[in-house]
């Protein structure tokens, strides 16, 4: 059986607020974001763990962990339904990190009550989406955003900021997009990590003025 899991982080208190969690890093992605530092995970043709090894690990964590975070790569590139069904049967909550481009899978997981929380990546404005992500999947992302809002699902939106790629104007356009869609939760902005990435980006030459950002949404800064 193909090994679709690159790695398992056995313990974290940071990735799912108020929950002791592990992180499952799935291989593959349908984007090639300029700033992405998980290039080894995305380009990997065969991971290091089979699904059965994940379940064996989790069996030893029952009663010790609250939740499992499904990340990557892009976890929705894989058949998550049987995986999540098994995880939920073991008593764990599930948080999904996703770029939102596979709405059907997200919809199916939610309808079966397999997901408890989602972190949805908002990569860029519609105009800049292709150049930053090397994909034409903005509309897919936006459909998932609208879906999550329409069913009042518990989720957050987050953006990775490299200040040579996104400026105040573009961030405000993204805030307007969220606000006009009916999103009311906090907008999480995480700073670019200066490690190996697809476009060989280094520290940004530009900087943004946080005072120029819209106050339509509460902004939470990470790292």
Order of alpha helices (4+ residues) and beta strands (2+ residues): beta-beta-alpha-alpha-beta-alpha-beta-alpha-beta-alpha-alpha-beta-alpha-beta-beta
